[in-house]
């Protein structure tokens, strides 16, 4: 029970810290941060594929598959947003 409470406490604190950090970032840094976020999501995608492919228990396979789907959506969406932002900064010819 103590492990569950400490895990929930860390999760809630991480939410607050993440929100504070993201709201304080100037708009000029959003594109580099989006690229870094895509790299992290790529690592998550690899872990999700490993989890889904291990087929140890049905629950891990289902959760791994859902993680693959959500991480893929996150990576693709992040690259689309990054590309759109970079196009906005290109010089008009």
Backbone as a printed PyTorch tensor [residue, N CA C, xyz], in Angstrom:
tensor([[[  0.8190,  -1.1910,   0.0000],
         [  0.0000,   0.0000,   0.0000],
         [  0.8680,   1.2630,   0.0000]],

        [[  1.9860,   1.2060,   0.7440],
         [  2.8910,   2.3630,   0.7840],
         [  3.4930,   2.6260,  -0.5890]],

        [[  3.7880,   1.5610,  -1.3220],
         [  4.3440,   1.7220,  -2.6630],
         [  3.3380,   2.3880,  -3.6000]],

        [[  2.0740,   2.0350,  -3.4880],
         [  1.0290,   2.6390,  -4.3160],
         [  0.8720,   4.1200,  -4.0090]],

        [[  0.8580,   4.4660,  -2.7370],
         [  0.7060,   5.8690,  -2.3400],
         [  1.9050,   6.6910,  -2.7910]],

        [[  3.1110,   6.1620,  -2.6500],
         [  4.2910,   6.9180,  -3.1000],
         [  4.3040,   7.0390,  -4.6210]],

        [[  3.8560,   6.0100,  -5.3270],
         [  3.7800,   6.0880,  -6.7900],
         [  2.7780,   7.1300,  -7.2460]],

        [[  1.6090,   7.1750,  -6.6080],
         [  0.5960,   8.1730,  -6.9590],
         [  1.0920,   9.5770,  -6.6270]],

        [[  1.7810,   9.7340,  -5.4980],
         [  2.3320,  11.0340,  -5.1150],
         [  3.3440,  11.5260,  -6.1440]],

        [[  4.2280,  10.6620,  -6.5710],
         [  5.2190,  11.0370,  -7.5790],
         [  4.5370,  11.3890,  -8.8940]],

        [[  3.5140,  10.6380,  -9.2680],
         [  2.7820,  10.9140, -10.5110],
         [  2.1150,  12.2860, -10.4640]],

        [[  1.4490,  12.6070,  -9.3580],
         [  0.7740,  13.9030,  -9.2260],
         [  1.7900,  15.0400,  -9.2260]],

        [[  2.8940,  14.8770,  -8.5250],
         [  3.9350,  15.9050,  -8.5280],
         [  4.5270,  16.0990,  -9.9250]],

        [[  4.6980,  15.0090, -10.6690],
         [  5.2140,  15.1120, -12.0340],
         [  4.2440,  15.8710, -12.9310]],

        [[  2.9450,  15.6860, -12.7110],
         [  1.9450,  16.4330, -13.4890],
         [  2.0930,  17.9290, -13.2250]],

        [[  2.1810,  18.3170, -11.9490],
         [  2.3080,  19.7280, -11.6120],
         [  3.6050,  20.3310, -12.1520]],

        [[  4.7090,  19.6300, -11.9860],
         [  5.9950,  20.1400, -12.4820],
         [  5.9790,  20.2530, -14.0020]],

        [[  5.4530,  19.2370, -14.6850],
         [  5.3700,  19.2890, -16.1450],
         [  4.5160,  20.4350, -16.6360]],

        [[  3.3910,  20.6760, -15.9790],
         [  2.5210,  21.7830, -16.3660],
         [  3.2220,  23.1220, -16.1740]],

        [[  3.8940,  23.2900, -15.0620],
         [  4.6080,  24.5390, -14.8060],
         [  5.7330,  24.7570, -15.8120]],

        [[  6.4510,  23.7140, -16.1430],
         [  7.5540,  23.8550, -17.1050],
         [  7.0250,  24.2100, -18.4850]],

        [[  5.9880,  23.5300, -18.9290],
         [  5.4660,  23.7570, -20.2720],
         [  4.8530,  25.1420, -20.4150]],

        [[  4.1800,  25.6390, -19.3830],
         [  3.5600,  26.9620, -19.4930],
         [  4.5860,  28.0960, -19.4610]],

        [[  5.7920,  27.8290, -18.9880],
         [  6.8170,  28.8800, -18.9050],
         [  7.7400,  28.9280, -20.1310]],

        [[  7.5410,  28.0530, -21.0960],
         [  8.4270,  27.9870, -22.2600],
         [  8.0120,  29.0330, -23.2930]],

        [[  8.9660,  29.8380, -23.7820],
         [  8.6170,  30.8100, -24.8240],
         [  8.3080,  30.1030, -26.1520]],

        [[  7.4820,  30.7230, -26.9960],
         [  7.0750,  30.0830, -28.2570],
         [  8.2320,  29.7340, -29.1970]],

        [[  9.3510,  30.4430, -29.1060],
         [ 10.4730,  30.1530, -30.0030],
         [ 11.1370,  28.8190, -29.7010]],

        [[ 10.8990,  28.2760, -28.5210],
         [ 11.5100,  26.9900, -28.1610],
         [ 10.5970,  25.7990, -28.3970]],

        [[  9.3810,  26.0420, -28.8560],
         [  8.4420,  24.9340, -29.0170],
         [  8.8960,  23.9250, -30.0630]],

        [[  9.4550,  24.3820, -31.1850],
         [  9.8800,  23.4500, -32.2320],
         [ 11.0060,  22.5380, -31.7670]],

        [[ 12.0800,  23.0500, -31.1460],
         [ 13.1070,  22.1230, -30.6500],
         [ 12.5810,  21.1790, -29.5750]],

        [[ 11.6980,  21.6720, -28.7290],
         [ 11.1520,  20.8020, -27.6960],
         [ 10.2430,  19.7350, -28.2930]],

        [[  9.5250,  20.0730, -29.3660],
         [  8.6840,  19.0890, -30.0280],
         [  9.5480,  17.9870, -30.6340]],

        [[ 10.6910,  18.3610, -31.1760],
         [ 11.5990,  17.3460, -31.7220],
         [ 12.1260,  16.4320, -30.6220]],

        [[ 12.4560,  17.0090, -29.4890],
         [ 12.9010,  16.1870, -28.3600],
         [ 11.7880,  15.2900, -27.8480]],

        [[ 10.5880,  15.8170, -27.8410],
         [  9.4370,  15.0150, -27.4190],
         [  9.2030,  13.8620, -28.3790]],

        [[  9.4180,  14.0960, -29.6660],
         [  9.2740,  13.0130, -30.6420],
         [ 10.3090,  11.9220, -30.4100]],

        [[ 11.5110,  12.3130, -30.0300],
         [ 12.5430,  11.3120, -29.7510],
         [ 12.1560,  10.4610, -28.5390]],

        [[ 11.6090,  11.0980, -27.5200],
         [ 11.1610,  10.3530, -26.3430],
         [ 10.0120,   9.4240, -26.7040]],

        [[  9.0870,   9.9100, -27.5420],
         [  7.9700,   9.0620, -27.9620],
         [  8.4540,   7.9020, -28.8210]],

        [[  9.5200,   8.1070, -29.5660],
         [ 10.1030,   7.0110, -30.3390],
         [ 10.6470,   5.9260, -29.4320]],

        [[ 11.2640,   6.3340, -28.3240],
         [ 11.7530,   5.3600, -27.3540],
         [ 10.5760,   4.6230, -26.7170]],

        [[  9.5140,   5.3670, -26.4250],
         [  8.3040,   4.7540, -25.8780],
         [  7.7290,   3.7430, -26.8600]],

        [[  7.7770,   4.0770, -28.1340],
         [  7.2590,   3.1810, -29.1710],
         [  8.0500,   1.8700, -29.2060]],

        [[  9.3580,   1.9590, -29.0820],
         [ 10.1830,   0.7490, -29.0590],
         [  9.8390,  -0.1150, -27.8450]],

        [[  9.6820,   0.5150, -26.6830],
         [  9.3050,  -0.2290, -25.4850],
         [  7.9270,  -0.8550, -25.6110]],

        [[  7.0010,  -0.1420, -26.2570],
         [  5.6560,  -0.6800, -26.4370],
         [  5.6660,  -1.8770, -27.3810]],

        [[  6.4800,  -1.8060, -28.4220],
         [  6.5850,  -2.9400, -29.3470],
         [  7.1580,  -4.1630, -28.6260]],

        [[  8.1670,  -3.9230, -27.7930],
         [  8.7360,  -5.0330, -27.0230],
         [  7.7100,  -5.6220, -26.0570]],

        [[  6.9240,  -4.7630, -25.4400],
         [  5.9080,  -5.2310, -24.5080],
         [  4.8060,  -6.0020, -25.2140]],

        [[  4.3740,  -5.5040, -26.3610],
         [  3.3090,  -6.1890, -27.0980],
         [  3.8070,  -7.5010, -27.6890]],

        [[  5.0650,  -7.5450, -28.0730],
         [  5.5980,  -8.7420, -28.7060],
         [  6.0360,  -9.8340, -27.7480]],

        [[  6.1370,  -9.5120, -26.4630],
         [  6.6030, -10.5290, -25.5160],
         [  5.5750, -11.6330, -25.2970]],

        [[  4.3120, -11.3170, -25.3970],
         [  3.2050, -12.2650, -25.2950],
         [  3.3170, -13.1460, -24.0500]],

        [[  3.6240, -12.5560, -22.9280],
         [  3.6920, -13.3200, -21.6850],
         [  2.3010, -13.5170, -21.0970]],

        [[  1.5540, -12.4420, -21.0330],
         [  0.1920, -12.4760, -20.5070],
         [ -0.6750, -11.6920, -21.4880]],

        [[ -1.9320, -12.0410, -21.6070],
         [ -2.8260, -11.3640, -22.5470],
         [ -2.9420,  -9.8780, -22.2320]],

        [[ -2.9390,  -9.5370, -20.9410],
         [ -3.0720,  -8.1330, -20.5470],
         [ -1.8730,  -7.3190, -21.0470]],

        [[ -0.6530,  -7.8460, -20.9250],
         [  0.5200,  -7.1040, -21.3960],
         [  0.5010,  -6.9570, -22.9100]],

        [[ -0.0090,  -7.9370, -23.6120],
         [ -0.0960,  -7.8380, -25.0640],
         [ -1.0900,  -6.7560, -25.4640]],

        [[ -2.2410,  -6.7210, -24.8000],
         [ -3.2610,  -5.7110, -25.1190],
         [ -2.7630,  -4.3180, -24.7580]],

        [[ -2.2040,  -4.1620, -23.5570],
         [ -1.6900,  -2.8480, -23.1540],
         [ -0.5100,  -2.4260, -24.0260]],

        [[  0.3230,  -3.3800, -24.4100],
         [  1.4350,  -3.0690, -25.3110],
         [  0.9360,  -2.6010, -26.6640]],

        [[ -0.1080,  -3.2610, -27.1830],
         [ -0.6790,  -2.8450, -28.4630],
         [ -1.2670,  -1.4330, -28.3660]],

        [[ -1.9890,  -1.1550, -27.2880],
         [ -2.5390,   0.1920, -27.1030],
         [ -1.4190,   1.2300, -26.9820]],

        [[ -0.3510,   0.8630, -26.3000],
         [  0.7860,   1.7760, -26.1780],
         [  1.4280,   2.0260, -27.5380]],

        [[  1.5010,   0.9930, -28.3840],
         [  2.0400,   1.1710, -29.7360],
         [  1.1660,   2.1440, -30.5270]],

        [[ -0.1380,   1.9720, -30.4290],
         [ -1.0580,   2.8510, -31.1690],
         [ -0.9150,   4.2990, -30.6970]],

        [[ -0.9680,   4.5200, -29.3830],
         [ -0.8970,   5.8770, -28.8650],
         [  0.4700,   6.5240, -29.1120]],

        [[  1.5470,   5.7770, -28.9700],
         [  2.8800,   6.3290, -29.2130],
         [  3.0570,   6.6620, -30.6950]],

        [[  2.4970,   5.8310, -31.5740],
         [  2.5850,   6.1120, -33.0100],
         [  1.8300,   7.3830, -33.3580]],

        [[  0.6300,   7.5390, -32.8050],
         [ -0.1410,   8.7660, -33.0380],
         [  0.6290,   9.9770, -32.5300]],

        [[  1.2700,   9.8390, -31.3800],
         [  2.0390,  10.9410, -30.8010],
         [  3.2400,  11.2990, -31.6680]],

        [[  3.9580,  10.3060, -32.1480],
         [  5.1380,  10.5690, -32.9800],
         [  4.7260,  11.2170, -34.3070]],

        [[  3.7360,  10.6440, -34.9660],
         [  3.3120,  11.1830, -36.2700],
         [  2.7570,  12.5950, -36.1000]],

        [[  1.9040,  12.7920, -35.1010],
         [  1.3530,  14.1280, -34.8630],
         [  2.4360,  15.1310, -34.5170]],

        [[  3.4110,  14.7130, -33.7250],
         [  4.5090,  15.6190, -33.3770],
         [  5.3360,  16.0190, -34.5770]],

        [[  5.6050,  15.0580, -35.4650],
         [  6.3590,  15.4050, -36.6620],
         [  5.5520,  16.3170, -37.5850]],

        [[  4.2480,  16.1080, -37.6750],
         [  3.4140,  16.9870, -38.5090],
         [  3.3970,  18.4090, -37.9550]],

        [[  3.2680,  18.5380, -36.6360],
         [  3.2760,  19.8720, -36.0300],
         [  4.6370,  20.5310, -36.2010]],

        [[  5.7160,  19.7810, -35.9920],
         [  7.0570,  20.3310, -36.1600],
         [  7.2800,  20.7760, -37.5950]],

        [[  6.8570,  19.9600, -38.5500],
         [  7.0150,  20.3210, -39.9570],
         [  6.2230,  21.5900, -40.2840]],

        [[  5.0140,  21.6790, -39.7860],
         [  4.1990,  22.8650, -40.0570],
         [  4.8340,  24.1140, -39.4550]],

        [[  5.3840,  23.9920, -38.2500],
         [  6.0350,  25.1490, -37.6280],
         [  7.2880,  25.5550, -38.3890]],

        [[  8.0580,  24.5770, -38.8800],
         [  9.2620,  24.8980, -39.6400],
         [  8.9090,  25.5540, -40.9730]],

        [[  7.8160,  25.1530, -41.5930],
         [  7.3710,  25.7720, -42.8370],
         [  7.0070,  27.2360, -42.5890]],

        [[  6.4640,  27.5380, -41.4360],
         [  6.1010,  28.9170, -41.1060],
         [  7.3330,  29.8200, -41.0190]],

        [[  8.4900,  29.2570, -40.6640],
         [  9.6960,  30.0530, -40.5200],
         [ 10.5250,  30.1450, -41.7990]],

        [[ 10.1430,  29.4290, -42.8500],
         [ 10.8930,  29.4990, -44.1060],
         [ 10.6610,  30.8400, -44.7840]],

        [[ 11.6730,  31.2670, -45.4940],
         [ 11.5590,  32.5250, -46.2360],
         [ 10.7140,  32.2990, -47.4940]],

        [[  9.9200,  33.2720, -47.7840],
         [  9.0880,  33.2090, -48.9930],
         [  9.9690,  33.5160, -50.1960]],

        [[  9.8620,  32.6980, -51.2350],
         [ 10.6820,  32.9470, -52.4180],
         [  9.8710,  33.5350, -53.5460]]])
